[in-house]
Amino acid sequence: MNDPNPAPPVIPTTMPSGQPAVSSAQPPPGANPEERAPIPNFAAAIEAILRQPRRVMYQLRQPRPGRLIAAMVFVSILCSLIYGIVVGTFSGGPQLWIAPAKIAAGLCVSALICLPSLYIFACLSGSQARLVEVVGLVAGLLMLMTVLLIGFAPVAWVFSQSTESVAAMGALHLVFWLISVSFGLRFLRAGFAHYNPAGDGLKVWIVIFLLVMVQMTTALRPIVGTADTFLPQEKKFFVSHWMECLKTGK
């Protein structure tokens, strides 16, 4: 006799071997035709990094991305020099050229110091990013960061003309730097997400990069304010330097 209460059908928990699983990951850069548009000049590079960062990521994966990387590095240096002039208006005089030189040099040196470790961490984590693509992502990080600093420059100038506290101005520039670098690192993480993810290696590198940059501000002091020498004669850890600035207000 037929069973009046047949057992319910068993629903398979795995997909058949011949049917591909549906991925929720974002499509790779270039899936949208607008993202494949070339980036011919500096202005286009700035607009792309702000409006269409995936367009920059796509171009970095094409053959011979050196021109785009050079453009991003140039914009980064130019924007850091402009922001440095604003920083120098706090003290005036020689700081109008000393501050821009230190900011641009510190930014470039920090990136160069941290670049090898980023590539090594990416390789160890299984990322398929080539060295030139890693360099391009770092250049994009720097360009986005410095372009955002230019956006903060008018606010920084207003405060530099209305206060005499070196500690307060230093804290204000630090806040602007933290906001800018957070957006730059978001671009970097998004770029690596389209390769095999760099995982914990990228997280470790971000911490290293932040530490190197804040230490560079101490190694090149003073950036805000004045001193008798171009570079400090005494070596200090950035935490000790910041604590002294908070105590003395200088």
C-alpha positions as CSV (number, residue, x, y, z in Angstrom):
1,M,0.0,0.0,0.0
2,N,1.0,3.6,-0.5
3,D,2.3,5.5,2.5
4,P,-0.3,8.1,3.4
5,N,2.4,10.3,4.9
6,P,5.3,10.4,2.4
7,A,8.6,11.7,3.6
8,P,9.4,15.3,2.4
9,P,11.9,15.6,-0.4
10,V,15.5,16.1,0.7
11,I,16.8,19.5,-0.4
12,P,20.5,19.3,-1.4
13,T,22.7,21.7,0.6
14,T,25.4,21.9,-2.1
15,M,25.2,23.1,-5.7
16,P,25.5,20.5,-8.4
17,S,29.1,20.1,-9.6
18,G,28.2,21.4,-13.1
19,Q,26.5,24.5,-11.9
20,P,28.7,27.5,-10.9
21,A,28.0,29.2,-7.6
22,V,26.7,32.7,-7.7
23,S,29.2,35.2,-6.2
24,S,28.2,38.3,-4.4
25,A,31.6,40.0,-5.0
26,Q,31.7,43.2,-7.0
27,P,32.6,42.8,-10.6
28,P,36.2,43.6,-11.5
29,P,37.2,47.1,-12.6
30,G,36.4,47.7,-16.2
31,A,33.0,45.8,-16.1
32,N,31.3,49.1,-16.7
33,P,32.3,50.7,-20.1
34,E,32.8,54.1,-18.4
35,E,35.5,52.6,-16.2
36,R,37.5,51.7,-19.3
37,A,37.8,55.3,-20.5
38,P,41.5,56.4,-20.6
39,I,42.9,58.9,-18.2
40,P,44.9,61.3,-20.4
41,N,46.1,64.0,-18.0
42,F,46.5,65.3,-14.5
43,A,43.0,66.8,-14.2
44,A,41.4,63.6,-15.4
45,A,43.4,61.6,-12.9
46,I,42.2,63.8,-10.0
47,E,38.6,63.6,-11.2
48,A,38.8,59.8,-11.6
49,I,40.3,59.2,-8.2
50,L,37.4,61.3,-6.7
51,R,34.5,60.2,-8.8
52,Q,35.5,56.8,-10.4
53,P,38.3,55.1,-8.4
54,R,37.5,51.8,-10.2
55,R,38.5,53.6,-13.4
56,V,42.0,54.2,-11.9
57,M,42.2,50.6,-10.7
58,Y,41.3,49.4,-14.2
59,Q,44.0,51.5,-15.9
60,L,46.6,50.3,-13.4
61,R,45.9,46.7,-14.6
62,Q,46.5,47.6,-18.2
63,P,49.9,47.3,-19.9
64,R,52.3,50.2,-19.3
65,P,50.5,52.1,-16.5
66,G,53.7,54.1,-15.8
67,R,52.3,57.3,-17.3
68,L,49.3,57.2,-14.9
69,I,51.5,56.4,-12.0
70,A,53.8,59.3,-12.8
71,A,50.8,61.7,-13.1
72,M,49.5,60.6,-9.7
73,V,52.9,61.0,-8.0
74,F,53.3,64.5,-9.6
75,V,49.8,65.6,-8.4
76,S,50.7,64.2,-4.9
77,I,53.9,66.2,-4.7
78,L,52.2,69.4,-6.1
79,C,49.3,69.2,-3.7
80,S,51.6,68.5,-0.7
81,L,53.7,71.6,-1.6
82,I,50.6,73.7,-1.8
83,Y,49.3,72.5,1.5
84,G,52.8,73.0,3.0
85,I,52.7,76.7,2.0
86,V,49.4,77.0,4.0
87,V,51.1,75.3,6.9
88,G,54.0,77.7,6.6
89,T,51.8,80.8,6.8
90,F,51.4,80.1,10.5
91,S,55.0,81.2,11.2
92,G,55.8,83.0,7.9
93,G,59.4,83.8,6.8
94,P,61.5,80.7,5.9
95,Q,58.7,78.4,6.9
96,L,56.9,79.3,3.7
97,W,59.4,77.1,1.9
98,I,60.7,74.9,4.7
99,A,57.2,73.5,5.6
100,P,56.3,72.6,1.9
101,A,59.7,70.9,1.4
102,K,59.4,68.8,4.6
103,I,55.8,67.8,3.9
104,A,56.5,66.7,0.3
105,A,59.7,64.9,1.3
106,G,58.2,63.2,4.3
107,L,55.3,62.0,2.2
108,C,57.5,60.5,-0.5
109,V,60.0,59.0,1.8
110,S,57.3,57.4,3.9
111,A,55.8,55.8,0.8
112,L,59.2,54.6,-0.4
113,I,60.1,53.1,3.0
114,C,56.8,51.2,3.3
115,L,56.4,50.1,-0.4
116,P,58.7,47.0,-0.1
117,S,56.9,45.6,2.9
118,L,53.5,46.1,1.2
119,Y,54.5,44.1,-1.8
120,I,56.0,41.4,0.4
121,F,52.9,41.2,2.6
122,A,50.7,41.0,-0.6
123,C,52.7,38.2,-2.0
124,L,52.7,36.2,1.3
125,S,48.9,36.6,1.5
126,G,48.4,35.2,-2.0
127,S,47.6,38.4,-3.8
128,Q,48.1,38.4,-7.5
129,A,48.9,42.1,-7.7
130,R,52.1,42.8,-9.7
131,L,54.7,45.2,-8.3
132,V,53.8,48.0,-10.8
133,E,50.1,47.6,-9.6
134,V,51.1,47.9,-6.0
135,V,53.2,51.0,-6.8
136,G,50.1,52.4,-8.6
137,L,47.8,51.8,-5.7
138,V,50.2,53.5,-3.3
139,A,50.4,56.4,-5.7
140,G,46.6,56.6,-5.8
141,L,46.6,56.6,-2.0
142,L,49.0,59.5,-1.9
143,M,47.1,61.5,-4.6
144,L,43.7,61.1,-2.9
145,M,45.2,62.0,0.4
146,T,46.9,65.1,-0.8
147,V,43.9,66.2,-2.9
148,L,41.7,66.0,0.2
149,L,44.3,68.1,2.1
150,I,44.0,70.8,-0.5
151,G,40.3,70.8,0.3
152,F,41.1,71.4,4.0
153,A,43.7,74.1,3.2
154,P,41.3,77.1,3.4
155,V,40.1,76.0,6.8
156,A,43.7,75.5,8.0
157,W,44.7,78.9,6.7
158,V,41.9,80.6,8.7
159,F,43.0,79.0,11.9
160,S,46.7,79.7,11.2
161,Q,45.9,83.4,11.0
162,S,43.7,83.5,14.1
163,T,45.7,81.5,16.7
164,E,49.3,81.5,18.0
165,S,49.2,78.1,19.6
166,V,51.6,75.7,17.9
167,A,50.0,72.7,19.7
168,A,46.5,73.7,18.6
169,M,47.6,74.1,15.0
170,G,49.6,70.9,15.1
171,A,46.5,69.0,16.4
172,L,44.3,70.6,13.7
173,H,46.7,69.5,10.9
174,L,46.9,66.0,12.5
175,V,43.1,65.7,12.3
176,F,43.1,66.8,8.7
177,W,45.8,64.3,7.9
178,L,44.0,61.4,9.7
179,I,40.8,62.1,7.7
180,S,42.7,62.3,4.4
181,V,44.8,59.2,5.0
182,S,41.7,57.2,6.0
183,F,40.1,57.9,2.5
184,G,43.4,57.1,0.9
185,L,43.7,53.7,2.7
186,R,40.1,52.9,1.7
187,F,41.1,53.3,-1.9
188,L,44.1,51.0,-1.3
189,R,41.9,48.3,0.3
190,A,39.4,48.5,-2.5
191,G,42.2,48.1,-5.0
192,F,43.5,45.0,-3.3
193,A,40.0,43.5,-2.9
194,H,39.9,42.9,-6.7
195,Y,42.9,40.6,-6.5
196,N,43.2,37.7,-4.1
197,P,42.7,39.7,-0.9
198,A,45.9,40.6,1.0
199,G,44.2,39.8,4.3
200,D,45.9,40.3,7.5
201,G,49.1,41.3,5.8
202,L,47.4,44.5,4.5
203,K,46.1,45.3,8.0
204,V,49.6,45.0,9.4
205,W,51.0,47.2,6.7
206,I,48.4,49.9,7.3
207,V,49.6,50.1,11.0
208,I,53.2,50.3,9.8
209,F,52.5,53.0,7.3
210,L,50.7,55.1,9.9
211,L,53.5,54.7,12.4
212,V,56.1,55.7,9.8
213,M,54.2,58.8,8.8
214,V,53.7,60.1,12.3
215,Q,57.3,59.4,13.2
216,M,58.3,61.3,10.0
217,T,56.5,64.3,11.4
218,T,58.8,64.2,14.4
219,A,62.0,63.4,12.5
220,L,61.4,66.5,10.3
221,R,60.2,68.8,13.0
222,P,59.4,71.6,13.2
223,I,56.8,71.6,10.5
224,V,54.5,73.9,12.4
225,G,56.5,76.6,14.2
226,T,60.2,77.6,13.9
227,A,63.6,76.4,15.0
228,D,67.2,77.4,14.8
229,T,68.1,74.5,12.5
230,F,66.5,73.0,9.5
231,L,66.3,69.5,11.1
232,P,66.3,68.6,14.8
233,Q,69.6,67.7,16.5
234,E,67.9,65.4,19.0
235,K,66.2,62.0,18.2
236,K,62.8,61.5,19.7
237,F,59.9,59.1,19.5
238,F,56.7,60.8,18.2
239,V,54.7,60.0,21.4
240,S,57.4,61.7,23.6
241,H,57.5,64.7,21.2
242,W,53.7,65.1,21.2
243,M,53.5,64.9,25.0
244,E,56.1,67.6,25.3
245,C,54.2,69.8,22.9
246,L,51.0,69.4,24.9
247,K,52.8,70.3,28.2
248,T,54.6,73.4,26.8
249,G,52.0,74.4,24.2
250,K,54.8,74.7,21.6
